[in-house]
Amino acid sequence: MKNKPIFLPVIVISIIFFILQVLIGVFYFDFTVDSFPWDLIIIYNISFFVFSFFCIRFFQNIFIVSKISEIFMDVKSNPISLTKNYTSNDIQFITKNFQQIYNERKNEIETLKDQESFRKDFIGNLSHELKTPLFSIQGYIDTLLEGALDDKNVNKKYIKRAQKSVERLTYIIDDLDTITKYDSGTKIINKTVFNLIDTINNVIDSFESLLDKRIISLFFNESDKKVLKVHGDEKKIHQVLTNLISNSIRYGVSEGTIEIKLEEIENNKILVSIIDNGLGISKVDLPRIFQRFYRVEKTRNRDEGGSGLGLSIVKHIIDAHDEKISVQTEQGVGSNFSFTLELYTR
């Protein structure tokens, strides 16, 4: 019963008013039980009961609406008018709007929690990535200082290993600097017209020895073409191809394959695909692969080197070109990373 909370105070007030009437009649007008005008008293009290009920209900609604209005005006542009006679439908409408606001704020809180979790993961991963080469450098230097520096059989070897760790540390810092510049908008894409075939062939040549070492075959379906002009930043697209092919090799299997495909699609675009039959990516890891320092099978991949920023940089570069990148993958089957570029048709 919706009006049940109102009845109790109305009944109490009516009883008090009835008792006052009886007391006044007995002590002031000297009424007795037989001479008391009970019919008039009952009619009067029923009228008072009805009047009190609607008065209390009216002021209760005004009070509730005024309190709701104070909050509602802070979160909505359409303030509630206190001059309007609000009904239960109005209250339901306000409740619905507050539920919507609550859901929006709840989603914002969940987003902030996710961002905080990402921040903690990022700091933890960054700390690990930096400590790994630093500890290696420290270990080699300590060994040299403890006497290995005078041993011609090992000193040069340790110095070279320390140098490789320095190079890896420099690589990580350079990649961090690159992403920071993209985030701040200071990293500029210098678009020119260039031959995509030449760029792909140059990248393939740079991986020749590593492909032989890992016993992986790389195929390019357009290698016979001489020219395919596209509009973009050649150096950045070279980096995109390098990072994607490097990833395919890193996650590849012995005697596996990598294939580079070019396909002309609508809206004057070319679709570049790097397809491998390597380890693939699980559905759990897939939404996070473009996050900084996020690694699949973390222990194995850190042994493979790299900065952990390769795919994040790829995403930033493609986004800066106003192009799209997509991933199709299945764990244990392989992956297909595809991105679009603008064809040059003049």
HUQUIKA-V392418 format. One record per backbone hydrogen bond with DSSP energy under -1.0 kcal/mol. CO is the residue of the C=O (numbers start at 1). NH is the residue of the N-H. Records with the same first field share a line. If there is no record, write none. Layout:
# HUQUIKA-V392418
CO: NH, NH
This chain:
# HUQUIKA-V392418
1: 4
3: 6, 7
6: 10
7: 11
8: 12
9: 13
10: 14
11: 15
12: 16
13: 17
14: 18
15: 19
16: 20
17: 21
18: 22
19: 23
20: 24
21: 25
22: 26
23: 27
24: 28, 29
25: 31
32: 36
36: 38
37: 41
38: 42
39: 43
40: 44
41: 45
42: 46
43: 47
44: 48
45: 49
46: 50
47: 51
48: 52
49: 53
50: 54
51: 55
52: 56
53: 57
54: 58
55: 59
56: 60
57: 61
58: 62
59: 63
60: 64
61: 65
62: 66
63: 67
64: 68
65: 69
66: 70
67: 71
68: 72
69: 73
71: 74
72: 76
84: 86
87: 91
88: 92
89: 93
90: 94
91: 95
92: 96
93: 97
94: 98
95: 99
96: 100
97: 101
98: 102
99: 103
100: 104
101: 105
102: 106
103: 107
104: 108
105: 109
106: 110
107: 111
108: 112
109: 113
110: 114
111: 115
112: 116
113: 117
114: 118
115: 119
116: 120
117: 121
118: 122
119: 123
120: 124
121: 125
122: 126
123: 127
124: 128
125: 129
126: 130
127: 131
128: 132
130: 134
131: 135
132: 136
133: 137
134: 138
135: 139
136: 140
137: 141
138: 142
139: 143
140: 144
141: 145
142: 146
143: 148
144: 147, 149
147: 150
148: 151
151: 154, 155
154: 158
155: 159
156: 160
157: 161
158: 162
159: 163
160: 164
161: 165
162: 166
163: 167
164: 168
165: 169
166: 170
167: 171
168: 172
169: 173
170: 174
171: 175
172: 176
173: 177
174: 178
175: 179
176: 180
177: 181
178: 182
179: 183
180: 184
181: 186, 187
192: 232
194: 230
195: 199
196: 200
197: 201
198: 202
199: 203
200: 204
201: 205
202: 206
204: 207
205: 208
207: 211
208: 212
209: 213
210: 214
211: 216
215: 255
217: 258
219: 260
220: 223
222: 225
228: 196
229: 344
230: 194
232: 192
233: 237
234: 238
235: 239
236: 240
237: 241
238: 242
239: 243
240: 244
241: 245
242: 246
243: 247
244: 248
245: 249
246: 250
247: 251
249: 252
251: 279
253: 256
256: 217
257: 277
258: 219
259: 275
260: 221
261: 273
263: 271
265: 269
268: 343
269: 265
270: 341
271: 263
272: 339
273: 261
274: 337
275: 259
279: 332
282: 286
285: 288
286: 289
288: 291
291: 294
297: 301
298: 302
302: 305
308: 293
309: 313
310: 314
311: 315
312: 316
313: 317
314: 318
315: 319
316: 320
317: 321
318: 323
319: 322
324: 340
326: 338
328: 336
330: 333, 334
334: 330
335: 276
336: 328
337: 274
338: 326
339: 272
341: 270
342: 231
